[in-house]
Structures are given as structure tokens and as C-alpha cells.
Amino acid sequence: MPQMSPLLWFFLFFNMMLVLIYTSIIIYFIIFVSELSFKNKSTKIKLNKFNNKW
């Protein structure tokens, strides 16, 4: 059974870290965008209620 070289182990580990970093960045970006859109919707709803009162 051939042993894997340390360089190959490092390459695999590096790829795993890159994938984790990219997925976390994408998830945080999605959460950030959804929060922004939610805040915009809530402010619009508040403005509409304010206009309706007047």
C-alpha cells in the first residue's frame, strides 16, 4: 500500500480549507443581503403605516 506524500496531504488540507472559507463567505453574504432586504421591507412598511396615519 503506497503512502501518500506530505505534499499531497497538504494539498488536500488546503483545498478543504479553501472550500470551507468560500462556503462561509457565501453563507455570510447571503445572510447579509437577506438582512438588508428585510430591513428595507420593514422600513417601507413603517413608512406606509406612517403615511396611512396621516
N, CA, C and O atoms as a Tinker XYZ file with bonds, in Angstrom:
   216  protein
     1  N      0.852000   -1.201000    0.000000    73     2
     2  CA     0.000000    0.000000    0.000000    64     1     3
     3  C      0.890000    1.256000    0.000000    63     2     4     5
     4  O      1.642000    1.483000    0.948000    81     3
     5  N      0.804000    2.050000   -1.042000    73     3     6
     6  CA     1.687000    3.232000   -1.112000    64     5     7
     7  C      1.251000    4.323000   -0.145000    63     6     8     9
     8  O      0.061000    4.573000    0.046000    81     7
     9  N      2.222000    4.952000    0.445000    73     7    10
    10  CA     1.918000    6.055000    1.368000    64     9    11
    11  C      1.773000    7.355000    0.582000    63    10    12    13
    12  O      2.441000    7.575000   -0.428000    81    11
    13  N      0.878000    8.205000    1.078000    73    11    14
    14  CA     0.700000    9.498000    0.426000    64    13    15
    15  C      1.825000   10.435000    0.848000    63    14    16    17
    16  O      2.269000   10.415000    1.996000    81    15
    17  N      2.272000   11.244000   -0.081000    73    15    18
    18  CA     3.352000   12.179000    0.232000    64    17    19
    19  C      2.818000   13.342000    1.069000    63    18    20    21
    20  O      1.636000   13.670000    0.963000    81    19
    21  N      3.644000   13.966000    1.886000    73    19    22
    22  CA     3.181000   15.112000    2.711000    64    21    23
    23  C      2.643000   16.257000    1.871000    63    22    24    25
    24  O      1.726000   16.969000    2.279000    81    23
    25  N      3.232000   16.423000    0.686000    73    23    26
    26  CA     2.754000   17.499000   -0.181000    64    25    27
    27  C      1.307000   17.255000   -0.596000    63    26    28    29
    28  O      0.501000   18.185000   -0.641000    81    27
    29  N      0.987000   16.012000   -0.894000    73    27    30
    30  CA    -0.389000   15.684000   -1.280000    64    29    31
    31  C     -1.346000   15.897000   -0.101000    63    30    32    33
    32  O     -2.451000   16.408000   -0.279000    81    31
    33  N     -0.915000   15.505000    1.100000    73    31    34
    34  CA    -1.748000   15.758000    2.289000    64    33    35
    35  C     -1.989000   17.250000    2.473000    63    34    36    37
    36  O     -3.106000   17.685000    2.752000    81    35
    37  N     -0.928000   18.021000    2.312000    73    35    38
    38  CA    -1.051000   19.472000    2.461000    64    37    39
    39  C     -1.997000   20.038000    1.407000    63    38    40    41
    40  O     -2.807000   20.919000    1.698000    81    39
    41  N     -1.891000   19.527000    0.179000    73    39    42
    42  CA    -2.758000   19.993000   -0.903000    64    41    43
    43  C     -4.229000   19.693000   -0.588000    63    42    44    45
    44  O     -5.098000   20.543000   -0.784000    81    43
    45  N     -4.494000   18.489000   -0.104000    73    43    46
    46  CA    -5.871000   18.131000    0.260000    64    45    47
    47  C     -6.390000   19.017000    1.390000    63    46    48    49
    48  O     -7.515000   19.514000    1.343000    81    47
    49  N     -5.553000   19.201000    2.395000    73    47    50
    50  CA    -5.947000   20.040000    3.527000    64    49    51
    51  C     -6.211000   21.478000    3.071000    63    50    52    53
    52  O     -7.179000   22.106000    3.500000    81    51
    53  N     -5.346000   21.984000    2.203000    73    51    54
    54  CA    -5.501000   23.348000    1.688000    64    53    55
    55  C     -6.805000   23.491000    0.902000    63    54    56    57
    56  O     -7.511000   24.492000    1.028000    81    55
    57  N     -7.112000   22.482000    0.093000    73    55    58
    58  CA    -8.368000   22.515000   -0.657000    64    57    59
    59  C     -9.572000   22.517000    0.274000    63    58    60    61
    60  O    -10.535000   23.253000    0.062000    81    59
    61  N     -9.506000   21.683000    1.308000    73    59    62
    62  CA   -10.611000   21.651000    2.274000    64    61    63
    63  C    -10.784000   23.012000    2.939000    63    62    64    65
    64  O    -11.908000   23.487000    3.097000    81    63
    65  N     -9.692000   23.631000    3.323000    73    63    66
    66  CA    -9.780000   24.938000    3.968000    64    65    67
    67  C    -10.359000   25.981000    3.009000    63    66    68    69
    68  O    -11.188000   26.802000    3.402000    81    67
    69  N     -9.920000   25.941000    1.764000    73    67    70
    70  CA   -10.449000   26.894000    0.781000    64    69    71
    71  C    -11.950000   26.704000    0.591000    63    70    72    73
    72  O    -12.706000   27.674000    0.532000    81    71
    73  N    -12.370000   25.459000    0.496000    73    71    74
    74  CA   -13.804000   25.191000    0.305000    64    73    75
    75  C    -14.594000   25.694000    1.511000    63    74    76    77
    76  O    -15.650000   26.306000    1.347000    81    75
    77  N    -14.095000   25.442000    2.713000    73    75    78
    78  CA   -14.789000   25.909000    3.919000    64    77    79
    79  C    -14.865000   27.430000    3.946000    63    78    80    81
    80  O    -15.906000   28.000000    4.272000    81    79
    81  N    -13.766000   28.079000    3.605000    73    79    82
    82  CA   -13.740000   29.544000    3.621000    64    81    83
    83  C    -14.732000   30.109000    2.601000    63    82    84    85
    84  O    -15.488000   31.034000    2.900000    81    83
    85  N    -14.716000   29.536000    1.388000    73    83    86
    86  CA   -15.633000   30.036000    0.362000    64    85    87
    87  C    -17.090000   29.823000    0.743000    63    86    88    89
    88  O    -17.923000   30.704000    0.534000    81    87
    89  N    -17.402000   28.657000    1.302000    73    87    90
    90  CA   -18.796000   28.403000    1.684000    64    89    91
    91  C    -19.228000   29.350000    2.803000    63    90    92    93
    92  O    -20.351000   29.854000    2.800000    81    91
    93  N    -18.331000   29.586000    3.759000    73    91    94
    94  CA   -18.689000   30.501000    4.849000    64    93    95
    95  C    -18.892000   31.918000    4.318000    63    94    96    97
    96  O    -19.802000   32.623000    4.755000    81    95
    97  N    -18.046000   32.332000    3.379000    73    95    98
    98  CA   -18.204000   33.670000    2.797000    64    97    99
    99  C    -19.538000   33.774000    2.063000    63    98   100   101
   100  O    -20.242000   34.777000    2.178000    81    99
   101  N    -19.879000   32.733000    1.309000    73    99   102
   102  CA   -21.142000   32.758000    0.571000    64   101   103
   103  C    -22.324000   32.800000    1.537000    63   102   104   105
   104  O    -23.283000   33.538000    1.313000    81   103
   105  N    -22.258000   32.012000    2.605000    73   103   106
   106  CA   -23.359000   31.983000    3.579000    64   105   107
   107  C    -23.502000   33.344000    4.251000    63   106   108   109
   108  O    -24.610000   33.860000    4.392000    81   107
   109  N    -22.369000   33.925000    4.668000    73   107   110
   110  CA   -22.443000   35.234000    5.308000    64   109   111
   111  C    -22.976000   36.288000    4.340000    63   110   112   113
   112  O    -23.740000   37.168000    4.736000    81   111
   113  N    -22.571000   36.199000    3.071000    73   111   114
   114  CA   -23.057000   37.155000    2.080000    64   113   115
   115  C    -24.559000   37.030000    1.890000    63   114   116   117
   116  O    -25.261000   38.036000    1.790000    81   115
   117  N    -25.059000   35.791000    1.840000    73   115   118
   118  CA   -26.498000   35.574000    1.681000    64   117   119
   119  C    -27.246000   36.130000    2.893000    63   118   120   121
   120  O    -28.283000   36.776000    2.742000    81   119
   121  N    -26.718000   35.878000    4.096000    73   119   122
   122  CA   -27.373000   36.381000    5.309000    64   121   123
   123  C    -27.373000   37.913000    5.302000    63   122   124   125
   124  O    -28.371000   38.543000    5.654000    81   123
   125  N    -26.246000   38.501000    4.898000    73   123   126
   126  CA   -26.132000   39.960000    4.867000    64   125   127
   127  C    -27.148000   40.560000    3.890000    63   126   128   129
   128  O    -27.833000   41.528000    4.220000    81   127
   129  N    -27.243000   39.991000    2.700000    73   127   130
   130  CA   -28.174000   40.506000    1.692000    64   129   131
   131  C    -29.619000   40.340000    2.154000    63   130   132   133
   132  O    -30.432000   41.249000    1.982000    81   131
   133  N    -29.941000   39.200000    2.733000    73   131   134
   134  CA   -31.309000   38.975000    3.190000    64   133   135
   135  C    -31.659000   39.940000    4.331000    63   134   136   137
   136  O    -32.784000   40.435000    4.403000    81   135
   137  N    -30.695000   40.205000    5.221000    73   135   138
   138  CA   -30.955000   41.165000    6.300000    64   137   139
   139  C    -31.177000   42.560000    5.730000    63   138   140   141
   140  O    -32.055000   43.290000    6.190000    81   139
   141  N    -30.387000   42.929000    4.735000    73   139   142
   142  CA   -30.555000   44.246000    4.121000    64   141   143
   143  C    -31.941000   44.365000    3.488000    63   142   144   145
   144  O    -32.636000   45.362000    3.689000    81   143
   145  N    -32.338000   43.354000    2.729000    73   143   146
   146  CA   -33.646000   43.405000    2.080000    64   145   147
   147  C    -34.762000   43.405000    3.129000    63   146   148   149
   148  O    -35.774000   44.085000    2.959000    81   147
   149  N    -34.578000   42.641000    4.216000    73   147   150
   150  CA   -35.586000   42.619000    5.269000    64   149   151
   151  C    -35.695000   43.984000    5.938000    63   150   152   153
   152  O    -36.801000   44.447000    6.219000    81   151
   153  N    -34.557000   44.638000    6.197000    73   151   154
   154  CA   -34.593000   45.969000    6.795000    64   153   155
   155  C    -35.288000   46.949000    5.861000    63   154   156   157
   156  O    -36.080000   47.779000    6.306000    81   155
   157  N    -34.999000   46.857000    4.585000    73   155   158
   158  CA   -35.652000   47.751000    3.626000    64   157   159
   159  C    -37.160000   47.527000    3.622000    63   158   160   161
   160  O    -37.931000   48.486000    3.582000    81   159
   161  N    -37.586000   46.253000    3.664000    73   159   162
   162  CA   -39.014000   45.967000    3.690000    64   161   163
   163  C    -39.663000   46.513000    4.958000    63   162   164   165
   164  O    -40.752000   47.084000    4.909000    81   163
   165  N    -38.991000   46.336000    6.091000    73   163   166
   166  CA   -39.565000   46.805000    7.352000    64   165   167
   167  C    -39.664000   48.328000    7.357000    63   166   168   169
   168  O    -40.658000   48.879000    7.831000    81   167
   169  N    -38.650000   49.012000    6.838000    73   167   170
   170  CA   -38.725000   50.474000    6.801000    64   169   171
   171  C    -39.841000   50.911000    5.860000    63   170   172   173
   172  O    -40.548000   51.876000    6.150000    81   171
   173  N    -40.010000   50.220000    4.744000    73   171   174
   174  CA   -41.110000   50.567000    3.835000    64   173   175
   175  C    -42.459000   50.356000    4.516000    63   174   176   177
   176  O    -43.367000   51.171000    4.354000    81   175
   177  N    -42.595000   49.285000    5.265000    73   175   178
   178  CA   -43.857000   49.009000    5.962000    64   177   179
   179  C    -44.113000   50.111000    7.004000    63   178   180   181
   180  O    -45.236000   50.593000    7.146000    81   179
   181  N    -43.054000   50.497000    7.726000    73   179   182
   182  CA   -43.220000   51.562000    8.712000    64   181   183
   183  C    -43.619000   52.862000    8.030000    63   182   184   185
   184  O    -44.478000   53.587000    8.529000    81   183
   185  N    -43.006000   53.157000    6.902000    73   183   186
   186  CA   -43.354000   54.380000    6.171000    64   185   187
   187  C    -44.806000   54.323000    5.699000    63   186   188   189
   188  O    -45.515000   55.327000    5.764000    81   187
   189  N    -45.242000   53.188000    5.236000    73   187   190
   190  CA   -46.625000   53.050000    4.778000    64   189   191
   191  C    -47.595000   53.253000    5.938000    63   190   192   193
   192  O    -48.609000   53.934000    5.787000    81   191
   193  N    -47.289000   52.667000    7.093000    73   191   194
   194  CA   -48.164000   52.869000    8.246000    64   193   195
   195  C    -48.197000   54.332000    8.651000    63   194   196   197
   196  O    -49.250000   54.871000    8.992000    81   195
   197  N    -47.035000   54.968000    8.611000    73   195   198
   198  CA   -46.961000   56.381000    8.964000    64   197   199
   199  C    -47.802000   57.218000    7.993000    63   198   200   201
   200  O    -48.529000   58.119000    8.412000    81   199
   201  N    -47.699000   56.919000    6.711000    73   199   202
   202  CA   -48.488000   57.641000    5.710000    64   201   203
   203  C    -49.982000   57.381000    5.901000    63   202   204   205
   204  O    -50.799000   58.283000    5.719000    81   203
   205  N    -50.334000   56.162000    6.263000    73   203   206
   206  CA   -51.745000   55.847000    6.460000    64   205   207
   207  C    -52.307000   56.612000    7.656000    63   206   208   209
   208  O    -53.464000   57.033000    7.628000    81   207
   209  N    -51.510000   56.797000    8.702000    73   207   210
   210  CA   -51.978000   57.558000    9.856000    64   209   211
   211  C    -52.277000   58.990000    9.453000    63   210   212   213
   212  O    -53.276000   59.566000    9.887000    81   211
   213  N    -51.431000   59.557000    8.639000    73   211   214
   214  CA   -51.684000   60.923000    8.202000    64   213   215
   215  C    -52.846000   60.947000    7.221000    63   214   216
   216  O    -53.219000   62.013000    6.731000    81   215
